[in-house]
Every structure is written in C-alpha cells, then in structure tokens.
Amino acid sequence: TSLKVICYEHMQRAWNKASDHSRLPTHWRQTFYVMRPICDDHPDSDRPLTDTTFKNILESYLEEYQPGWDVLRGARGVFKEPHSAENDSGLAMSTMNVRNYLRGRRPDPKIKKIPKRFPTKGAHNRIAAVLICEKEGFDELLQAEGVPERFDLALMSTKGISALAARDLAESLNVPCFTLHDLDKNGFVMAAGFPFATDIGLRLADVQEWDLAPEGQYHRNPRKTYSNLIRNGATADEAHFISEGQRVELNMLTGRQFVEYVEGKLNEHGVEKVVPDASTLEQAWKRAHLRQKVNALISRIYKDESAVPRTPDDLSDQVRRRLEEEPESSWDEAIADIAGKPGTEEPG
C-alpha cells in the first residue's frame, strides 16, 4: 500500500489531533508528526514517511478535498502596498497573513476616532516579556489563543540561528526574554546567541514530561557535536542524546500542547501584565477623558452636513492636475491638499 493511500485514509484523524479538531491554526509539520507514526506502524507501508513526502501528499489532499483547514506554512516574501505608512514594513506572506488580508473589511473612510490605547513605542509601558522562537509559524497559533495579549508578550522568530539584529533588539527592550527552540544542535546554538535570555526549551526534561518521540539526525563528528552542545548550554545528558543521533522538534507538540507548554513556562517564570507607574497612569487618565470629548466632537461634526463645503464639480480634474504636478503623491493626499487651499475652508 502506498504512503499516499495510508495518509489519505488517516488525514482527517491526524489533522484533528494536531489542530484540536480545527479549533487552532496548525503548521503542516505538526500534522506530519502525528501522521508519521501512523504510517510507520501500518503493516502495509512500503517505506518510512518523510516530511517532504508528507507535505506533497498533504497539498494534494487539500487540493482534491478542499477541507477548509487552517494549515500554516512559513512566510515566503513580503507584499507592500504603495503609499503605505512610514512604519509599514509590509505583509509577510504566510498562509494566515494572506488569508486575513484578503478577508479584511474595506476600511471606513470616516475620520477615525482616537483609540483607547495609550501611545507607546518599544517595551516601555507595553511589553512584559519577549518570546524568541527558533521557528516561524507559531505566532499565528499563539495569537489565535490570545497568548500575547494575556501576557503582554512580544513575539520574535529568528528563523534558525540568531542574527545580530535580533539580539540587539531583544536586549535593548530591557524586559525578560525567553528562548524557545528544537532539542538539537542548532536549537542550542540559537539559544546561546541570547545569553541574557532564559531558555524554556525544548530541553530533555520537557521531552520526557510531554512524552515526545525523537527522530534520527546524523552527525558526521559526534564528539565535536557533543563539545559544541556543552559549550552552548546543553547538559551532559542532552549532549549525549543529540550527538548520538536524536533530536525533537517543537512541531512534535500538537497545537493545543504547544499553547499549554508556552503558557506553563510563562506562568512558571512569573510573567505578569504591564501596569505603568503613577505618572504614566495620570497621563493616561487625562488622555482618556479628553479622548471622550474629542470623539464626541467628531461625531457631532459628521452629523452636521453644513460643516463641509459642496464637492467641486471639477474635483476629478483637480486631482489629476495635482498628481501631474506631484506624481509621488496619492489621490487622497491630492484631495487633502486641495481641501486645504484658501477658499475651501469650513463654512462659517
């Protein structure tokens, strides 16, 4: 029996376990780790199931059956709109990001009211801790369960071994940082790149507690690998485990397990919601009351149709002329400039 036949037969079962019955968006590799032992134990399986083979089978299954699952794949590239905000770094094109972008509502053209949130930048008055994950794709899972909001937790993914920019950013925030990685050589190298952070796993004790099955990994020079692991913070038992050819990925955890794992570690290390100092709270109190007054004024202005001059008959022509004069501008910037010219002020 081919692997495809076996996977098709058990795909729904594997997905349900990995995704908590579709309650959570789930990375395809988490489903793979549920499916692999099913195939390995199947009496008619003709060969071991690899991640590449499974991904191809899964894509074929999704195309054929269209089950509507939230299967997460890593971001590949960035999409950026013209005339975007200065601080807009673009849309990282992951499965969830693109889906949310396409499903997003058309924005309301009315002037936005002042939001409730107090303006902040960086960690001050906003971030309680930073979770630095070796792997991409887990942000959506944690966000779906509201973990960042409930812990005031900033999320950072390094996509492998840490980069200098990631270390500089995390350290400069001056809040507790936690590294999360696979139990393998690269995972410990990544964690060692953040010496100021607390390593919350995966460690060998976590693997044993969660009963996670290891997979094989070849090392050309086990002794050198062992030394590298010890140098980067592994215990002797962990260094033996890995250098002798075993590893465990974070993706071995199902979606529900991953969320519970992270929440447990954050609670264990006492991560709490941010409450600013008295001076900041006083500023926020005043701002909250002024915000109510300004928002009420915006509402009243919108109800008063006489507050806005009649739309010029030649507005389209004026916009086109403006864009010819300043081609780097957008059409809405052109209208704002035209409305601000003398003679177009509010009546009265």
TORKOL-4160 file (C-alpha; in steps of 0.2 Angstrom, whole numbers, padded with zeros to 4 digits, m for minus):
348
<pt num="1" X="0000" Y="0000" Z="0000"/>
<pt num="2" X="0007" Y="0017" Z="m0005"/>
<pt num="3" X="0010" Y="0031" Z="0008"/>
<pt num="4" X="m0002" Y="0042" Z="m0001"/>
<pt num="5" X="m0016" Y="0029" Z="0002"/>
<pt num="6" X="m0012" Y="0027" Z="0020"/>
<pt num="7" X="m0011" Y="0046" Z="0023"/>
<pt num="8" X="m0027" Y="0049" Z="0014"/>
<pt num="9" X="m0036" Y="0037" Z="0024"/>
<pt num="10" X="m0029" Y="0044" Z="0041"/>
<pt num="11" X="m0028" Y="0063" Z="0036"/>
<pt num="12" X="m0043" Y="0068" Z="0045"/>
<pt num="13" X="m0038" Y="0059" Z="0061"/>
<pt num="14" X="m0021" Y="0066" Z="0060"/>
<pt num="15" X="m0027" Y="0084" Z="0057"/>
<pt num="16" X="m0040" Y="0083" Z="0071"/>
<pt num="17" X="m0026" Y="0078" Z="0084"/>
<pt num="18" X="m0014" Y="0091" Z="0078"/>
<pt num="19" X="m0026" Y="0105" Z="0077"/>
<pt num="20" X="m0038" Y="0101" Z="0092"/>
<pt num="21" X="m0052" Y="0097" Z="0079"/>
<pt num="22" X="m0049" Y="0113" Z="0069"/>
<pt num="23" X="m0050" Y="0124" Z="0084"/>
<pt num="24" X="m0032" Y="0130" Z="0081"/>
<pt num="25" X="m0022" Y="0135" Z="0066"/>
<pt num="26" X="m0009" Y="0122" Z="0064"/>
<pt num="27" X="0008" Y="0121" Z="0055"/>
<pt num="28" X="0009" Y="0107" Z="0042"/>
<pt num="29" X="0024" Y="0099" Z="0051"/>
<pt num="30" X="0013" Y="0097" Z="0067"/>
<pt num="31" X="0001" Y="0086" Z="0056"/>
<pt num="32" X="0016" Y="0077" Z="0049"/>
<pt num="33" X="0022" Y="0072" Z="0066"/>
<pt num="34" X="0005" Y="0065" Z="0070"/>
<pt num="35" X="0005" Y="0055" Z="0054"/>
<pt num="36" X="0022" Y="0048" Z="0054"/>
<pt num="37" X="0020" Y="0035" Z="0067"/>
<pt num="38" X="0003" Y="0030" Z="0059"/>
<pt num="39" X="0012" Y="0026" Z="0043"/>
<pt num="40" X="0027" Y="0018" Z="0052"/>
<pt num="41" X="0016" Y="0006" Z="0061"/>
<pt num="42" X="0005" Y="0002" Z="0047"/>
<pt num="43" X="0008" Y="m0016" Z="0041"/>
<pt num="44" X="0006" Y="m0012" Z="0023"/>
<pt num="45" X="0018" Y="0004" Z="0022"/>
<pt num="46" X="0031" Y="0002" Z="0009"/>
<pt num="47" X="0043" Y="0015" Z="0016"/>
<pt num="48" X="0046" Y="0027" Z="0030"/>
<pt num="49" X="0036" Y="0044" Z="0029"/>
<pt num="50" X="0047" Y="0059" Z="0026"/>
<pt num="51" X="0042" Y="0077" Z="0029"/>
<pt num="52" X="0044" Y="0081" Z="0011"/>
<pt num="53" X="0034" Y="0066" Z="0005"/>
<pt num="54" X="0020" Y="0071" Z="0018"/>
<pt num="55" X="0020" Y="0089" Z="0013"/>
<pt num="56" X="0017" Y="0084" Z="m0006"/>
<pt num="57" X="0003" Y="0072" Z="0000"/>
<pt num="58" X="m0005" Y="0085" Z="0011"/>
<pt num="59" X="m0005" Y="0098" Z="m0003"/>
<pt num="60" X="m0013" Y="0085" Z="m0015"/>
<pt num="61" X="m0026" Y="0081" Z="m0002"/>
<pt num="62" X="m0030" Y="0099" Z="0001"/>
<pt num="63" X="m0032" Y="0102" Z="m0017"/>
<pt num="64" X="m0043" Y="0087" Z="m0020"/>
<pt num="65" X="m0054" Y="0088" Z="m0005"/>
<pt num="66" X="m0054" Y="0106" Z="m0001"/>
<pt num="67" X="m0057" Y="0103" Z="0018"/>
<pt num="68" X="m0055" Y="0122" Z="0023"/>
<pt num="69" X="m0042" Y="0118" Z="0036"/>
<pt num="70" X="m0031" Y="0132" Z="0043"/>
<pt num="71" X="m0014" Y="0124" Z="0038"/>
<pt num="72" X="0000" Y="0136" Z="0042"/>
<pt num="73" X="0015" Y="0137" Z="0030"/>
<pt num="74" X="0030" Y="0149" Z="0033"/>
<pt num="75" X="0031" Y="0166" Z="0026"/>
<pt num="76" X="0038" Y="0167" Z="0009"/>
<pt num="77" X="0042" Y="0185" Z="0003"/>
<pt num="78" X="0034" Y="0202" Z="0008"/>
<pt num="79" X="0019" Y="0212" Z="0000"/>
<pt num="80" X="0019" Y="0230" Z="0002"/>
<pt num="81" X="0006" Y="0242" Z="m0004"/>
<pt num="82" X="0011" Y="0259" Z="m0012"/>
<pt num="83" X="0008" Y="0275" Z="m0001"/>
<pt num="84" X="0009" Y="0264" Z="0014"/>
<pt num="85" X="0013" Y="0271" Z="0031"/>
<pt num="86" X="0031" Y="0275" Z="0035"/>
<pt num="87" X="0032" Y="0262" Z="0048"/>
<pt num="88" X="0023" Y="0249" Z="0037"/>
<pt num="89" X="0036" Y="0235" Z="0034"/>
<pt num="90" X="0024" Y="0226" Z="0023"/>
<pt num="91" X="0014" Y="0210" Z="0024"/>
<pt num="92" X="0024" Y="0194" Z="0027"/>
<pt num="93" X="0016" Y="0182" Z="0015"/>
<pt num="94" X="0012" Y="0167" Z="0026"/>
<pt num="95" X="m0004" Y="0157" Z="0024"/>
<pt num="96" X="m0013" Y="0166" Z="0039"/>
<pt num="97" X="m0007" Y="0184" Z="0034"/>
<pt num="98" X="m0013" Y="0182" Z="0016"/>
<pt num="99" X="m0030" Y="0175" Z="0021"/>
<pt num="100" X="m0033" Y="0189" Z="0034"/>
<pt num="101" X="m0028" Y="0202" Z="0021"/>
<pt num="102" X="m0040" Y="0195" Z="0008"/>
<pt num="103" X="m0054" Y="0193" Z="0021"/>
<pt num="104" X="m0051" Y="0210" Z="0028"/>
<pt num="105" X="m0066" Y="0223" Z="0028"/>
<pt num="106" X="m0064" Y="0238" Z="0017"/>
<pt num="107" X="m0059" Y="0252" Z="0029"/>
<pt num="108" X="m0072" Y="0265" Z="0034"/>
<pt num="109" X="m0067" Y="0282" Z="0025"/>
<pt num="110" X="m0073" Y="0292" Z="0040"/>
<pt num="111" X="m0060" Y="0300" Z="0051"/>
<pt num="112" X="m0055" Y="0288" Z="0064"/>
<pt num="113" X="m0059" Y="0292" Z="0082"/>
<pt num="114" X="m0045" Y="0292" Z="0095"/>
<pt num="115" X="m0042" Y="0274" Z="0100"/>
<pt num="116" X="m0042" Y="0268" Z="0119"/>
<pt num="117" X="m0024" Y="0263" Z="0119"/>
<pt num="118" X="m0011" Y="0275" Z="0126"/>
<pt num="119" X="0003" Y="0278" Z="0113"/>
<pt num="120" X="0019" Y="0268" Z="0116"/>
<pt num="121" X="0034" Y="0263" Z="0107"/>
<pt num="122" X="0045" Y="0248" Z="0112"/>
<pt num="123" X="0044" Y="0239" Z="0128"/>
<pt num="124" X="0041" Y="0254" Z="0140"/>
<pt num="125" X="0023" Y="0253" Z="0146"/>
<pt num="126" X="0018" Y="0239" Z="0134"/>
<pt num="127" X="0029" Y="0224" Z="0134"/>
<pt num="128" X="0031" Y="0212" Z="0149"/>
<pt num="129" X="0042" Y="0199" Z="0141"/>
<pt num="130" X="0048" Y="0193" Z="0124"/>
<pt num="131" X="0047" Y="0176" Z="0117"/>
<pt num="132" X="0061" Y="0172" Z="0105"/>
<pt num="133" X="0056" Y="0157" Z="0095"/>
<pt num="134" X="0068" Y="0147" Z="0083"/>
<pt num="135" X="0054" Y="0143" Z="0071"/>
<pt num="136" X="0042" Y="0154" Z="0061"/>
<pt num="137" X="0024" Y="0149" Z="0060"/>
<pt num="138" X="0020" Y="0148" Z="0079"/>
<pt num="139" X="0015" Y="0166" Z="0080"/>
<pt num="140" X="m0002" Y="0163" Z="0072"/>
<pt num="141" X="m0006" Y="0149" Z="0084"/>
<pt num="142" X="m0002" Y="0159" Z="0100"/>
<pt num="143" X="m0011" Y="0174" Z="0093"/>
<pt num="144" X="m0027" Y="0163" Z="0089"/>
<pt num="145" X="m0027" Y="0159" Z="0108"/>
<pt num="146" X="m0024" Y="0177" Z="0114"/>
<pt num="147" X="m0007" Y="0172" Z="0122"/>
<pt num="148" X="0002" Y="0188" Z="0118"/>
<pt num="149" X="m0012" Y="0199" Z="0124"/>
<pt num="150" X="m0015" Y="0190" Z="0140"/>
<pt num="151" X="0003" Y="0190" Z="0145"/>
<pt num="152" X="0008" Y="0207" Z="0136"/>
<pt num="153" X="0021" Y="0196" Z="0127"/>
<pt num="154" X="0031" Y="0201" Z="0111"/>
<pt num="155" X="0034" Y="0188" Z="0099"/>
<pt num="156" X="0050" Y="0186" Z="0089"/>
<pt num="157" X="0056" Y="0172" Z="0077"/>
<pt num="158" X="0074" Y="0170" Z="0072"/>
<pt num="159" X="0071" Y="0158" Z="0058"/>
<pt num="160" X="0086" Y="0147" Z="0064"/>
<pt num="161" X="0102" Y="0153" Z="0072"/>
<pt num="162" X="0100" Y="0170" Z="0079"/>
<pt num="163" X="0105" Y="0186" Z="0070"/>
<pt num="164" X="0114" Y="0201" Z="0077"/>
<pt num="165" X="0099" Y="0212" Z="0074"/>
<pt num="166" X="0088" Y="0201" Z="0083"/>
<pt num="167" X="0099" Y="0200" Z="0098"/>
<pt num="168" X="0102" Y="0219" Z="0098"/>
<pt num="169" X="0083" Y="0222" Z="0098"/>
<pt num="170" X="0079" Y="0209" Z="0111"/>
<pt num="171" X="0092" Y="0215" Z="0123"/>
<pt num="172" X="0088" Y="0234" Z="0121"/>
<pt num="173" X="0070" Y="0231" Z="0126"/>
<pt num="174" X="0076" Y="0228" Z="0144"/>
<pt num="175" X="0062" Y="0216" Z="0148"/>
<pt num="176" X="0063" Y="0197" Z="0152"/>
<pt num="177" X="0067" Y="0187" Z="0136"/>
<pt num="178" X="0064" Y="0168" Z="0134"/>
<pt num="179" X="0071" Y="0157" Z="0120"/>
<pt num="180" X="0061" Y="0143" Z="0113"/>
<pt num="181" X="0069" Y="0130" Z="0101"/>
<pt num="182" X="0071" Y="0112" Z="0095"/>
<pt num="183" X="0080" Y="0100" Z="0105"/>
<pt num="184" X="0095" Y="0099" Z="0093"/>
<pt num="185" X="0112" Y="0106" Z="0090"/>
<pt num="186" X="0105" Y="0122" Z="0080"/>
<pt num="187" X="0092" Y="0125" Z="0094"/>
<pt num="188" X="0106" Y="0126" Z="0107"/>
<pt num="189" X="0117" Y="0137" Z="0096"/>
<pt num="190" X="0102" Y="0149" Z="0094"/>
<pt num="191" X="0098" Y="0150" Z="0112"/>
<pt num="192" X="0116" Y="0153" Z="0116"/>
<pt num="193" X="0115" Y="0168" Z="0105"/>
<pt num="194" X="0104" Y="0177" Z="0118"/>
<pt num="195" X="0114" Y="0175" Z="0133"/>
<pt num="196" X="0103" Y="0187" Z="0143"/>
<pt num="197" X="0088" Y="0176" Z="0140"/>
<pt num="198" X="0080" Y="0162" Z="0149"/>
<pt num="199" X="0080" Y="0145" Z="0140"/>
<pt num="200" X="0062" Y="0137" Z="0141"/>
<pt num="201" X="0066" Y="0123" Z="0130"/>
<pt num="202" X="0064" Y="0111" Z="0122"/>
<pt num="203" X="0075" Y="0103" Z="0135"/>
<pt num="204" X="0077" Y="0084" Z="0138"/>
<pt num="205" X="0066" Y="0085" Z="0153"/>
<pt num="206" X="0052" Y="0093" Z="0143"/>
<pt num="207" X="0053" Y="0080" Z="0130"/>
<pt num="208" X="0051" Y="0067" Z="0144"/>
<pt num="209" X="0037" Y="0076" Z="0153"/>
<pt num="210" X="0027" Y="0078" Z="0137"/>
<pt num="211" X="0032" Y="0060" Z="0130"/>
<pt num="212" X="0038" Y="0067" Z="0113"/>
<pt num="213" X="0046" Y="0054" Z="0102"/>
<pt num="214" X="0063" Y="0058" Z="0095"/>
<pt num="215" X="0068" Y="0057" Z="0077"/>
<pt num="216" X="0085" Y="0052" Z="0070"/>
<pt num="217" X="0098" Y="0065" Z="0065"/>
<pt num="218" X="0116" Y="0061" Z="0058"/>
<pt num="219" X="0131" Y="0070" Z="0064"/>
<pt num="220" X="0147" Y="0067" Z="0055"/>
<pt num="221" X="0158" Y="0070" Z="0071"/>
<pt num="222" X="0148" Y="0066" Z="0086"/>
<pt num="223" X="0162" Y="0071" Z="0098"/>
<pt num="224" X="0163" Y="0088" Z="0090"/>
<pt num="225" X="0144" Y="0089" Z="0091"/>
<pt num="226" X="0145" Y="0085" Z="0109"/>
<pt num="227" X="0158" Y="0098" Z="0113"/>
<pt num="228" X="0148" Y="0111" Z="0104"/>
<pt num="229" X="0132" Y="0107" Z="0113"/>
<pt num="230" X="0141" Y="0108" Z="0130"/>
<pt num="231" X="0148" Y="0125" Z="0125"/>
<pt num="232" X="0131" Y="0131" Z="0121"/>
<pt num="233" X="0122" Y="0126" Z="0137"/>
<pt num="234" X="0116" Y="0108" Z="0135"/>
<pt num="235" X="0118" Y="0096" Z="0150"/>
<pt num="236" X="0129" Y="0081" Z="0148"/>
<pt num="237" X="0113" Y="0070" Z="0146"/>
<pt num="238" X="0106" Y="0082" Z="0132"/>
<pt num="239" X="0123" Y="0082" Z="0123"/>
<pt num="240" X="0124" Y="0063" Z="0123"/>
<pt num="241" X="0105" Y="0062" Z="0117"/>
<pt num="242" X="0109" Y="0074" Z="0102"/>
<pt num="243" X="0126" Y="0069" Z="0097"/>
<pt num="244" X="0122" Y="0051" Z="0097"/>
<pt num="245" X="0109" Y="0055" Z="0083"/>
<pt num="246" X="0092" Y="0060" Z="0091"/>
<pt num="247" X="0083" Y="0076" Z="0090"/>
<pt num="248" X="0065" Y="0083" Z="0094"/>
<pt num="249" X="0056" Y="0097" Z="0085"/>
<pt num="250" X="0044" Y="0109" Z="0093"/>
<pt num="251" X="0032" Y="0104" Z="0079"/>
<pt num="252" X="0031" Y="0087" Z="0089"/>
<pt num="253" X="0019" Y="0096" Z="0100"/>
<pt num="254" X="0001" Y="0097" Z="0094"/>
<pt num="255" X="m0007" Y="0115" Z="0093"/>
<pt num="256" X="m0015" Y="0113" Z="0110"/>
<pt num="257" X="0000" Y="0106" Z="0118"/>
<pt num="258" X="0011" Y="0120" Z="0111"/>
<pt num="259" X="0000" Y="0133" Z="0118"/>
<pt num="260" X="m0001" Y="0124" Z="0135"/>
<pt num="261" X="0018" Y="0122" Z="0135"/>
<pt num="262" X="0021" Y="0141" Z="0132"/>
<pt num="263" X="0008" Y="0147" Z="0145"/>
<pt num="264" X="0015" Y="0135" Z="0158"/>
<pt num="265" X="0033" Y="0141" Z="0155"/>
<pt num="266" X="0027" Y="0160" Z="0156"/>
<pt num="267" X="0017" Y="0156" Z="0172"/>
<pt num="268" X="0032" Y="0147" Z="0179"/>
<pt num="269" X="0043" Y="0162" Z="0177"/>
<pt num="270" X="0031" Y="0174" Z="0184"/>
<pt num="271" X="0027" Y="0184" Z="0168"/>
<pt num="272" X="0013" Y="0197" Z="0173"/>
<pt num="273" X="0003" Y="0210" Z="0164"/>
<pt num="274" X="0011" Y="0228" Z="0162"/>
<pt num="275" X="0004" Y="0241" Z="0174"/>
<pt num="276" X="0014" Y="0258" Z="0172"/>
<pt num="277" X="0020" Y="0270" Z="0185"/>
<pt num="278" X="0009" Y="0283" Z="0194"/>
<pt num="279" X="0014" Y="0297" Z="0182"/>
<pt num="280" X="0010" Y="0287" Z="0167"/>
<pt num="281" X="m0007" Y="0282" Z="0174"/>
<pt num="282" X="m0011" Y="0300" Z="0177"/>
<pt num="283" X="m0007" Y="0305" Z="0159"/>
<pt num="284" X="m0017" Y="0290" Z="0153"/>
<pt num="285" X="m0032" Y="0296" Z="0164"/>
<pt num="286" X="m0032" Y="0313" Z="0157"/>
<pt num="287" X="m0030" Y="0307" Z="0140"/>
<pt num="288" X="m0045" Y="0295" Z="0142"/>
<pt num="289" X="m0056" Y="0309" Z="0147"/>
<pt num="290" X="m0050" Y="0321" Z="0133"/>
<pt num="291" X="m0052" Y="0307" Z="0121"/>
<pt num="292" X="m0070" Y="0305" Z="0125"/>
<pt num="293" X="m0073" Y="0324" Z="0122"/>
<pt num="294" X="m0064" Y="0324" Z="0105"/>
<pt num="295" X="m0073" Y="0308" Z="0099"/>
<pt num="296" X="m0090" Y="0316" Z="0104"/>
<pt num="297" X="m0085" Y="0331" Z="0094"/>
<pt num="298" X="m0080" Y="0321" Z="0079"/>
<pt num="299" X="m0097" Y="0313" Z="0079"/>
<pt num="300" X="m0106" Y="0329" Z="0080"/>
<pt num="301" X="m0097" Y="0336" Z="0065"/>
<pt num="302" X="m0101" Y="0321" Z="0055"/>
<pt num="303" X="m0120" Y="0324" Z="0059"/>
<pt num="304" X="m0119" Y="0342" Z="0053"/>
<pt num="305" X="m0119" Y="0341" Z="0034"/>
<pt num="306" X="m0116" Y="0360" Z="0033"/>
<pt num="307" X="m0099" Y="0358" Z="0041"/>
<pt num="308" X="m0092" Y="0353" Z="0024"/>
<pt num="309" X="m0092" Y="0363" Z="0008"/>
<pt num="310" X="m0100" Y="0356" Z="m0008"/>
<pt num="311" X="m0090" Y="0344" Z="m0018"/>
<pt num="312" X="m0082" Y="0354" Z="m0033"/>
<pt num="313" X="m0089" Y="0349" Z="m0050"/>
<pt num="314" X="m0071" Y="0348" Z="m0057"/>
<pt num="315" X="m0064" Y="0338" Z="m0042"/>
<pt num="316" X="m0058" Y="0324" Z="m0053"/>
<pt num="317" X="m0049" Y="0336" Z="m0065"/>
<pt num="318" X="m0041" Y="0345" Z="m0050"/>
<pt num="319" X="m0035" Y="0328" Z="m0043"/>
<pt num="320" X="m0027" Y="0324" Z="m0060"/>
<pt num="321" X="m0018" Y="0340" Z="m0061"/>
<pt num="322" X="m0012" Y="0339" Z="m0044"/>
<pt num="323" X="m0005" Y="0321" Z="m0047"/>
<pt num="324" X="0004" Y="0328" Z="m0063"/>
<pt num="325" X="0012" Y="0341" Z="m0053"/>
<pt num="326" X="0017" Y="0329" Z="m0039"/>
<pt num="327" X="0017" Y="0311" Z="m0046"/>
<pt num="328" X="0024" Y="0304" Z="m0030"/>
<pt num="329" X="0008" Y="0309" Z="m0021"/>
<pt num="330" X="m0008" Y="0298" Z="m0020"/>
<pt num="331" X="m0025" Y="0303" Z="m0025"/>
<pt num="332" X="m0031" Y="0305" Z="m0007"/>
<pt num="333" X="m0016" Y="0316" Z="m0002"/>
<pt num="334" X="m0020" Y="0327" Z="m0018"/>
<pt num="335" X="m0038" Y="0329" Z="m0011"/>
<pt num="336" X="m0032" Y="0334" Z="0006"/>
<pt num="337" X="m0020" Y="0347" Z="m0002"/>
<pt num="338" X="m0035" Y="0354" Z="m0012"/>
<pt num="339" X="m0046" Y="0355" Z="0003"/>
<pt num="340" X="m0033" Y="0364" Z="0012"/>
<pt num="341" X="m0031" Y="0378" Z="m0001"/>
<pt num="342" X="m0038" Y="0395" Z="0003"/>
<pt num="343" X="m0057" Y="0397" Z="m0002"/>
<pt num="344" X="m0061" Y="0379" Z="0003"/>
<pt num="345" X="m0062" Y="0381" Z="0022"/>
<pt num="346" X="m0077" Y="0376" Z="0033"/>
<pt num="347" X="m0092" Y="0387" Z="0031"/>
<pt num="348" X="m0095" Y="0400" Z="0044"/>
